[in-house]
Amino acid sequence: MANPFSLIVAGADGGANLLDLPAPSANTTPRVDLGSLSITMSGDGGGQMVFEVIQPKTPVGGPWWKSGGVYDNARVQFFDSRYSVTTPIFLGFITNLSARLLGNGLGSICTVTVADADAWLEKTIVRKGFIGSNWKQMVGPFTLGNANTTDRDLVNALLKKVYDQVSDATTRQLLDTSVISSTTRAVFTGSAQTVGRQTFKAGSLTNALDQVAELSSGQSNAAYRYFVDGDGRLNYGPVEAAPSYATAPAEIVTDPADVAVGSASAATKILARSIEVSLDHDQIVKGIFVQAANTRARWDSNANPPTNDPYFRSYTGTYSRSGAGLASRNGPLPQEVFSAPKIKIKPDRGTQIGRLARATMQTRGKPVRTVNFTVAGSDLAQTSSPDWSYGYTQGYAQTGASTWTLTKAWLPNQYVKLTASALDLSATILRIASVTMSFESGSTYQVRYDIEAEFRRRKLGKALKRILVGE
């Protein structure tokens, strides 16, 4: 079948698909060999893409990659038409170009490095300031909300600031902050958490969103995440418990007898090339002490009269005075100090410290399990429903007690079912944190997927620490 993939770099070759092979006479047209392309899609930030662009002959106006020839931080989109012709499975922007001469001395080959759209949140600033012609631009922190304000209210308000303050159309291609409906500017999951009035310092949108996510995590006892999807929309919500049914294109099994193509009445089940499980004990924290000036301790209403040690929180306590309330685990009690000499949060600083403890221990109170597996595909007999012409890209996922649906791509934030009892995985359903696509040449390019599940990149606690410290 025809190659279903498209790679578009804004400003390059008039926005044409760089994977298309140009005519021999079009020797100045840039093109990308699919075999040079590697994509890591992440649901927790940090995704990237690398590919090589060949331009056999440099035109009079200069190579395609020169600044001004292609847009600075140009938007990059990668499509799989079997999944969608309008929404890319990867959206990002150029972070580095490294070019060298071709062997003929007439053209160039350029290695392009791309960051996913999540990284644009670091390049987007939210600040206090008047919009319009008022010359009194305000500096310093700004405050949003009231006692009844939810995390969703804060996210919408922050995105509105971005929409008002960062008005260029190119930025909005990477981060669409316009209204979806009513006042909603993001895609929300889970339930809203009342976190109250909040003060933000001028800084990156990432810092502000971290602050909201950590407050919500401490309030709800669930880890929170956010990411930018292929349509440029911010997605925000908790990392929820695994669903009853996996949503990835295929189940991963280790017994060849269990392998199945799948259909509308049965799940697709495939073998993995490799499966690996790791447990990270290094980052475990089961107790934190919030260092503060002695004169501040009496201000905290954690008990009446105050206890002798109001600033220590363990992972086994009850919210709001202690940590995440995780189940008791054997072993020593690793601790960490958070320096916060300027605690001035009212009315209840103890609650705020409890939120910090709960958000931190929610992701660090036990070893973080990471499961890596690789699938590629070698049986090309199946070319439709599911389409395996480029590897095990598609498959039937169970969506109900007796329903199965053709799923057309492996993507972050899907849930995958794995059975490998020797690795303590017995019909275990895990969230996919990242998907790396690479293409192996042959009679047709095979897609190889390296998939990481259950890993959470962000260490919560940094934003709330900034609040407590008063940085």
C-alpha positions in Angstrom: 0.0 0.0 0.0 1.0 3.6 -0.4 3.0 5.2 2.4 0.4 6.5 4.9 2.8 8.9 6.6 3.3 12.6 6.1 5.9 14.9 7.6 5.2 18.7 7.4 7.7 21.4 8.4 6.2 24.9 8.3 8.0 27.0 5.7 9.9 24.0 4.1 9.0 23.2 0.5 5.8 25.2 0.7 4.4 22.9 3.4 4.6 19.8 1.2 5.0 16.3 2.6 8.8 15.8 2.9 8.4 12.0 2.8 7.3 12.2 -0.9 10.0 11.3 -3.3 10.5 14.2 -5.7 11.0 13.8 -9.4 14.7 13.3 -10.5 14.7 16.7 -12.2 13.6 18.4 -8.9 17.1 18.2 -7.4 16.7 21.2 -5.1 13.6 19.8 -3.4 14.3 18.6 0.2 13.2 15.2 1.2 13.3 12.9 4.2 14.2 9.2 4.1 11.6 7.4 6.4 14.4 5.2 7.7 16.1 8.3 9.3 13.0 9.2 11.3 12.6 8.5 15.0 9.7 9.8 17.1 9.2 9.7 20.9 5.7 10.6 21.9 5.2 11.3 25.6 2.2 11.8 27.8 4.4 13.3 30.6 6.4 15.8 28.5 9.8 15.4 27.0 8.8 13.9 23.6 11.1 14.5 20.6 11.6 13.7 17.0 14.8 13.4 14.9 15.1 13.0 11.1 17.5 13.8 8.2 16.5 16.1 5.3 18.5 15.6 2.1 18.7 18.4 -0.5 20.8 17.1 -3.4 21.6 20.5 -4.8 21.5 23.9 -2.9 19.5 26.5 -4.8 20.7 30.0 -5.5 18.7 31.4 -2.6 20.5 29.1 -0.1 19.6 25.8 1.6 16.1 25.1 2.8 17.2 25.1 6.5 18.7 28.6 6.7 17.1 31.0 9.2 14.6 33.0 7.3 14.3 30.3 4.7 12.4 28.1 7.2 10.6 29.6 10.1 12.5 29.9 13.4 11.2 27.2 15.8 9.2 26.0 12.8 6.1 23.8 13.6 6.5 20.1 12.7 3.7 17.7 12.2 3.8 13.9 11.6 0.6 12.3 10.4 -0.5 8.7 9.9 -3.5 9.0 7.6 -4.9 5.6 8.9 -5.3 7.3 12.2 -6.3 10.8 11.1 -5.7 13.1 8.1 -6.3 16.3 10.1 -4.8 15.6 13.6 -1.1 14.7 13.7 0.1 11.9 16.0 3.1 14.2 16.8 3.1 18.0 17.1 6.3 19.9 17.9 8.8 22.6 16.9 12.4 22.6 15.7 15.0 23.0 18.4 18.2 22.3 16.4 19.5 22.0 12.8 22.9 20.4 12.1 23.8 20.4 8.4 26.8 19.0 6.5 27.8 18.7 2.8 26.7 15.8 0.7 29.3 13.7 -1.0 28.7 15.5 -4.3 29.6 18.8 -2.7 26.5 20.4 -4.2 23.9 19.9 -1.6 23.4 19.2 2.1 22.0 16.7 4.5 20.6 18.2 7.6 19.8 16.5 10.9 16.7 18.1 12.5 15.9 17.8 16.2 12.3 18.6 17.3 10.7 19.0 20.7 7.1 18.1 21.3 4.5 20.9 21.9 4.7 20.4 25.6 8.1 22.1 25.6 6.4 25.2 24.2 4.8 25.7 27.6 8.3 26.6 28.9 8.6 29.2 26.2 5.2 30.8 27.0 5.2 33.4 29.8 2.3 34.3 32.1 2.6 37.6 33.9 0.7 40.4 35.5 0.0 43.3 33.3 -2.7 45.4 31.7 -3.8 44.4 28.2 -4.2 47.1 25.5 -2.9 50.6 25.6 -2.4 51.2 29.3 1.3 52.1 29.7 1.4 51.1 33.4 2.7 47.6 32.9 2.6 45.9 36.3 5.4 43.7 37.7 5.4 41.3 40.6 3.1 38.4 41.4 -0.5 38.3 40.4 -3.5 36.6 42.1 -6.3 34.6 40.6 -9.6 33.3 42.1 -11.3 33.3 45.5 -12.0 30.8 48.2 -14.2 28.7 45.9 -11.9 28.7 42.9 -11.2 25.3 41.4 -8.1 24.1 39.5 -10.1 24.2 36.3 -10.9 27.9 36.9 -7.2 28.6 37.4 -6.2 26.7 34.3 -8.8 28.5 32.2 -7.7 31.9 33.7 -4.0 31.2 32.9 -4.8 30.2 29.3 -6.8 33.4 28.9 -3.8 35.4 30.0 -1.7 33.6 27.4 -4.4 34.2 24.8 -4.5 38.0 25.6 -0.8 38.5 26.1 0.7 36.2 23.4 -1.3 37.0 20.3 0.9 35.7 17.4 -0.7 33.1 15.2 2.4 30.9 15.1 2.4 30.4 18.9 -1.3 29.4 18.7 -0.4 26.7 16.1 1.6 25.0 18.9 -0.7 26.0 21.8 -4.3 26.8 21.0 -5.6 28.8 24.0 -8.9 29.9 22.4 -12.2 29.1 23.9 -13.6 25.6 23.2 -17.0 26.2 24.7 -18.3 28.7 27.3 -15.1 29.7 29.1 -13.4 26.4 28.7 -10.0 26.6 27.0 -8.5 23.1 27.9 -9.6 19.5 27.7 -10.3 18.4 31.3 -10.6 14.9 32.7 -11.5 13.8 36.3 -13.3 16.2 38.6 -12.6 19.8 39.6 -10.7 20.4 42.8 -11.4 23.4 45.0 -7.9 24.9 45.7 -8.9 28.5 46.4 -7.3 31.8 45.6 -3.7 31.5 44.3 -0.8 33.8 43.8 1.5 33.3 40.8 4.9 34.9 40.0 5.6 35.9 36.4 7.2 32.9 34.8 6.7 30.1 32.4 3.3 28.5 31.9 4.9 25.2 33.0 5.6 26.7 36.5 2.1 28.0 36.8 0.5 24.7 35.7 2.8 22.7 38.0 1.6 24.9 40.9 -2.1 24.1 40.1 -1.4 20.4 39.4 0.4 20.0 42.7 -2.3 21.7 44.7 -4.9 19.5 43.1 -2.7 16.4 43.8 -2.5 17.3 47.4 -6.2 18.0 47.6 -7.4 14.8 45.8 -4.7 12.3 46.7 -4.1 11.6 43.0 -1.1 12.3 40.7 -1.9 15.0 38.1 -0.5 15.5 34.6 -1.0 17.8 31.7 0.1 17.7 28.0 -0.5 19.3 24.7 -2.3 17.1 22.2 -2.0 16.9 18.4 -4.5 19.7 18.0 -2.5 22.0 20.2 -5.0 21.8 23.1 -3.8 21.6 26.7 -5.1 18.4 28.4 -5.2 18.5 32.2 -6.4 15.9 34.8 -5.5 13.2 37.2 -3.7 10.0 36.5 -6.7 7.9 37.2 -6.8 4.2 38.2 -6.4 1.8 35.4 -9.7 1.1 33.6 -11.4 -2.3 33.4 -10.4 -2.6 29.8 -7.2 -1.7 28.0 -7.4 0.9 25.2 -4.1 0.2 23.3 -4.2 -1.6 19.9 -3.1 -4.9 21.3 -2.6 -6.9 24.4 1.0 -8.1 25.1 1.3 -11.8 25.9 4.2 -14.2 26.3 2.6 -17.5 25.4 2.5 -18.1 21.6 -0.7 -20.0 22.0 -2.4 -16.8 23.1 -1.5 -14.8 20.0 -4.6 -13.6 18.0 -5.3 -11.3 15.1 -8.4 -9.9 16.7 -11.7 -8.9 15.4 -14.9 -7.1 16.4 -15.5 -10.0 18.8 -12.0 -10.7 20.1 -9.0 -8.7 21.2 -5.7 -8.5 19.3 -2.9 -10.3 21.2 0.7 -10.2 20.1 4.2 -11.2 21.4 6.7 -8.5 22.3 10.3 -8.6 21.0 11.3 -7.8 24.6 9.8 -6.9 28.0 11.7 -5.3 30.8 10.5 -4.2 34.3 12.5 -1.8 36.6 11.7 -0.4 40.0 13.2 2.9 41.0 13.9 3.0 44.7 16.3 5.9 44.6 13.7 8.7 44.6 11.5 7.2 47.4 10.5 9.8 50.1 8.3 8.7 53.0 8.8 11.6 55.3 9.4 15.3 54.8 10.4 18.1 57.2 9.5 21.6 56.2 12.3 23.8 57.7 10.9 27.1 59.0 11.9 29.8 61.4 11.0 29.0 65.0 8.8 32.1 65.3 6.5 30.8 62.5 5.6 27.5 64.2 3.0 29.1 66.6 1.1 30.5 63.5 0.2 27.0 62.3 -3.1 25.7 63.6 -2.3 22.1 63.2 -3.3 21.5 66.8 -4.5 23.5 69.7 -2.1 23.9 71.4 0.4 23.3 68.6 2.4 20.1 68.7 6.1 20.1 69.2 6.8 19.0 65.6 4.2 20.6 63.4 6.4 20.7 60.3 7.1 16.9 59.8 4.8 14.9 57.6 4.9 11.1 57.0 3.3 9.1 54.2 1.0 7.1 56.5 -1.0 9.9 58.0 -4.4 11.3 57.3 -5.0 14.4 55.1 -4.6 17.3 55.6 -2.1 16.9 58.4 0.1 14.2 56.9 1.2 12.6 53.7 -0.4 10.6 51.0 -1.9 7.9 53.2 -0.3 5.1 51.3 -0.5 1.6 52.4 2.1 0.6 54.9 5.3 -0.7 53.3 8.2 -2.5 54.8 11.6 -1.0 55.1 13.3 2.2 56.4 11.8 5.7 56.3 13.7 7.9 53.8 13.2 11.6 54.5 13.8 14.9 52.8 14.0 18.5 53.9 12.1 21.3 52.2 13.5 24.7 53.3 10.7 27.1 53.7 11.6 29.9 56.2 9.0 32.4 55.0 5.7 30.5 55.4 3.1 33.2 55.3 0.1 31.3 54.0 -3.3 31.9 55.7 -5.5 30.8 57.3 -4.0 27.3 57.7 -0.4 26.8 56.9 -0.6 23.2 58.2 -3.0 22.3 55.5 -0.7 23.8 52.8 2.2 21.8 54.2 0.0 18.8 54.2 -0.8 19.4 50.5 2.9 19.6 49.7 3.5 16.3 51.6 0.7 14.5 49.9 1.6 15.7 46.4 5.2 14.7 46.8 4.6 11.3 48.3 1.8 10.5 45.8 4.5 9.8 43.2 7.6 9.2 45.4 6.2 7.3 48.4 6.8 3.9 46.8 9.2 2.6 44.1 8.2 3.8 40.6 7.7 0.8 38.3 8.6 1.2 34.7 7.7 -1.4 32.1 9.4 -1.3 28.7 8.5 -3.5 25.7 9.1 -3.5 22.0 6.8 -4.6 19.2 7.4 -4.4 15.4 5.7 -7.1 13.4 6.8 -9.6 10.8 3.7 -11.3 9.5 2.5 -9.1 6.7 -0.4 -11.3 5.6 -2.8 -9.1 7.5 -3.2 -5.9 5.5 -6.6 -4.7 6.7 -8.6 -4.8 9.9 -6.1 -4.5 11.4 -3.6 -3.1 8.8 -0.2 -4.7 9.5 1.5 -3.5 6.3 3.8 -1.4 8.4 4.1 -3.5 11.5 1.8 -4.1 14.4 0.4 -0.6 14.3 -3.3 -1.4 14.7 -5.4 -3.8 16.6 -8.7 -4.5 18.3 -9.1 -3.2 21.9 -11.8 -4.3 24.2 -14.1 -1.4 25.0 -16.8 -3.3 27.0 -17.9 -6.6 28.3 -18.5 -7.9 24.8 -17.4 -5.1 22.5 -14.0 -4.6 20.6 -13.0 -1.6 18.5 -10.3 -1.2 15.9 -7.7 1.1 17.4 -5.5 2.7 14.8 -2.3 3.9 16.6 -0.2 3.3 19.7 -0.3 6.6 21.6 0.7 7.9 25.1 -2.0 7.8 27.8 -3.6 4.7 26.3 -3.8 1.7 28.7 -2.1 -1.6 27.7 -2.7 -5.0 29.1 0.4 -7.2 29.7 0.7 -10.8 30.8 4.2 -11.9 31.8 3.9 -13.7 35.1 7.6 -14.2 35.4 7.9 -10.4 35.6 5.0 -9.9 38.1 2.6 -8.9 35.2 -0.5 -11.0 35.3 -3.2 -9.5 33.0 -1.9 -6.1 34.3 -3.3 -2.9 32.8 -0.8 0.0 32.8 -0.9 3.5 31.4 1.4 4.1 28.4 3.7 7.0 29.3 5.7 7.2 26.0 5.8 5.6 22.6 9.0 5.7 20.4 8.5 5.0 16.7 11.4 4.1 14.4 11.4 2.7 10.9 13.3 -0.4 9.9 13.8 -0.7 6.1 13.0 -3.8 4.2 10.4 -4.6 1.5 8.4 -2.0 3.3 9.4 0.1 6.3 8.4 -1.7 9.5 7.4 0.5 12.4 9.1 -0.5 15.6 7.5 0.7 18.9 9.4 1.0 22.1 6.8 1.6 24.8 7.2 2.7 28.3 4.4 2.3 30.8 3.6 3.6 34.3 6.5 6.1 34.4 5.8 9.6 35.7 8.5 12.1 34.7 7.6 15.1 36.8 8.5 15.0 40.5 5.8 16.9 42.3 6.6 19.3 45.1 8.7 21.9 43.3 5.9 24.4 42.7 4.4 24.2 46.1 7.9 24.5 47.6 8.2 27.8 45.7 5.0 29.0 47.3 6.2 28.0 50.8 9.7 29.4 50.4 8.4 32.6 48.9 10.9 32.6 46.1 
